[in-house]
Amino acid sequence: MTLRSNARIAGFTLLFYIAIGMTSMVLFGQATSGAEGTAAILASIAQHASLVGVDIVLSLLAATCALVLAVTFYSLTRDQDRDLAMLALCCRLSEGAIISAISPLLTLGLLSVATTSTAATGADAAAANALGALLLKMGGWAPIIPATSFAVGSTLFSYLFLRARSIPTSLAWLGLLASILLVVAIPLQLAGFIAGPVTTYIWIPGLVFEVTLGLWLIIKGVAVQTTAT
């Protein structure tokens, strides 16, 4: 495919990826809305099984988007530095693979436990609540793991865009700095050194960059790259 075709596919997929992520958060929030405590959350999930099912499908679509972005971004940056572009490609491929392997399985497990817990009593109910609490906690961790691969891949691709001057320099710098912020902050979050609202705020610069980049790629595409010497 041509650079223009790859740019349009990348831009559309980028925006679609963001929309999927936001929709997934909204759906899961609706499935657990107003519930407090593990037992109440499990009961709410069981009552909104269809929403949770849609969330599982969205997870698979998100994994597919990550794979498409890996290939299209590679095609847009490989002429600048093939080795770095390949490394970034591998990071984004691993992001998609982790999402497809972890998120649907955790959600399916949570849905199964929630459905079972509605009819459980005594020791069975206590066991279901304990397992549900673990799965809910793991569900909170699950997005952080592929986010690490995303951050590294985004940093490399942004750097290559900056070197090639194939997108506006200011936009490339925003992507590079926003990605580096995530590379530093995500491991700190995993280690427990940062928590609370700041773990959401660190994604805002990256969100601005990706929305802007997606629109730019669809409308303008990329400039002819300057081949590295």
N, C-alpha and C positions, 0 to 999 in steps of 0.2 A: 504493500500500500504506500501511497505518497505521504509526505510529511503532513500535508493538509488533512488528509483522511485520518491519519493517526491522531492529529491534534484535536479534531472534532470528536472522535471517539473517546479520547482521554478526557476532554472537557465535559462531555455529556455524562460519562461514567463517574467522574469525580463528583458532579452535582447529584447524581442519582445515589451514589454511595452515602453522601451526607444526608440526603433525604431518608434513606433507609435507616440509618443510625438514629435519626431523630424520631422517626415513626416507631421504631422498635422500643425506644425509651418511653414514648407516650403510651404505647399499647401495654407494656408491662406495668407502667404506673397505673393505668386504668384497671388492670387485673388485680392489683393490690391496693387500690385506692381506699383510704379510710380504715384499713386494717392495722391493728397494733398487736404485736406479739406474734410468735411463730404460728401458733394454732389458728389465729384469725387470718393471717396471711395465707396459710395453706388452704383454709376454707374458701377464701376469696378467689384463689387461683383455680380451685376445683369448680367454682361457680362460673368462672370466665375461661373455661378450657379452650373455647374457640379463639379467643384473643391470643392466648399463649401459643396455640397452633400456628396462627399467622406469624407470630414472633419467631418461631422456629424456621418458617419458610424465609422470612426476612434475613435471618442469620446466614442461610445458604446463599441468598442473593448477594449479601455483603461480601462473603468469601469470594464469589465469582467476580464481583467488582474489583476486589484487591488484585486478583490474577490478571484481569484485563488492564488495569492501571500499570501493573508491573511490566507487561509486554509493550504497551503503547509508550510509556515514559522511556523505556529502554530504547525504543526505535527513535525517539526524539532527541536522545542525548548520546547515543553510542558513538557518533562521529567525533565527539569532543574528547572522550576518553573511554574506550571500550571496556577496560578493566573495571574502572569505577562504576560505569553503567551496569556491568554485569553483577557487581557486588550489590548495587542498589536493587537490581532486578531480583536477586536471591532473597533480599530482605523483604521485599513486598510479596514475593511468592510464599515465603514462610509465614507472613502475616495472614494471607488467605488460607493457607493450610491449617494454621492453628485455629482460626475462627471456625472453619468447617469441622474441625475435629472436636473442639471443646464446647462451644456455645450450644449447638443443638443437643448434644448429649446431656449437658447439665440441665437444660430446660426440660427435656424429655423426662429425665430423672425426677426433677422437681414436680412436674405435672403428675407423674405416676405416684409419688409419695403423697401429694396433695389429694389425689383422688382416693387413695387407699385410706388416708387418715380420716376421711369423713365418716367411715363406718367402723373405725377402730375404737376400742375402749380399753381402759385400764393400762396394762403394760404395753400393749400394742400401740396405743395412742401416744404414750410417752416416748416409745422408740421412734414412731413416725415424726413426732415433733423434733426429737434430737437430730434425726437424719435430715429433716427439712431445714432446720437451723443451719446445719453444715452446708447443705446445698445452696442455701441463700447466701451464705458467706462466700462460698466458692464462686457463686455467680457474680458477686461484687469484685472478686479478684480476676475473673476470667478475661475481661476486656483489657486489663493492664498488660497481660503477657504479649498478645499480638501487637499492642500499642508500642512496645519496645522495638519490635522489628519495623513497624511503620515509621517511628521517629528516625531511626538510623537510615532507612531507605529514603525518606523525605529529605533528610539532610544532604545525602549524596546527590540526589536528583536536583535539589535546589542549587547546590554548588555547581553542578554541571550546567544548569540553565544560566547561572550567573557568569560562568566562564565563557559560554557560547554567545552571550548577549542575545539569545533567541527569544526572550521575553523581556519586558521592561526591567531595567536594572533595579529599580526600587522594589518591584514585586519579587524579584529573585532574592534580594537582600531580606525582605520580610519573611519569605519562606525559609531561608537559611537560618535566620536568627530564631524564628518561631520553632523550627525543628530542633535546633541545638538546645533550646529551653526544655523541650520535651525529653531529649536524650539525657539531660541532667536530672530533671525532676521526676521522671517515671521510676528510675531505680530508687530514688529517695522515698517515693511513695510506697514502693514494694517493701522497702526496709523499715517503714513505719516512722521515718523522720519528718514527713509532712503529711498532714491529714486535714479534713474539713473542706471549707469552700475553696481554699487555694488550689486543690486538686482539680477543680472545675475551671478556675480562672486561667490556669496555665494553657488551656486549650483554645482560648479566645483568639490569640494572634494567629494560630494555625488555622482556625476556622475562617477567619477573615482572608487569609492567604489562599486557602483552597477554593473558597467561593469565587474570589476574584480571578484566580487562575483558571478555574473551570469556565467562567464566562469569557475570559480573554481567549482561551484556546478555541472555543466554539466560534467566536466572532472574528478574531484576528488571526488565529493560528500561531505559528512560530516563524521567526525570521530565519533566513538561511544562516546556518551555523558557520562559525569560523573554526576550521579544522585545526586541532591542536598540533603543534610541531613536536 
